Amino acid sequence: MLTTIAIILIVLWLLGLVTGYTMGWFIHILLVVAIAMILIRVIRGENPLK
């Protein structure tokens, strides 16, 4: 049981390590685009969550 949990945690850690370096910039770009779109909707007077 403990070895299964340890293996799962190690695999998830390795996955996070790999995607953290390769996908980190892409996630930040998506966040900036999402915030910009919400701000544009607020400036236009529309519902930002719609």
PyMOL commands that set and color helices and strands:
alter all, ss='L'
color gray80, all
select helices_A, chain A and resi 2-22+24-44
alter helices_A, ss='H'
color red, helices_A
deselect
rebuild
show_as cartoon
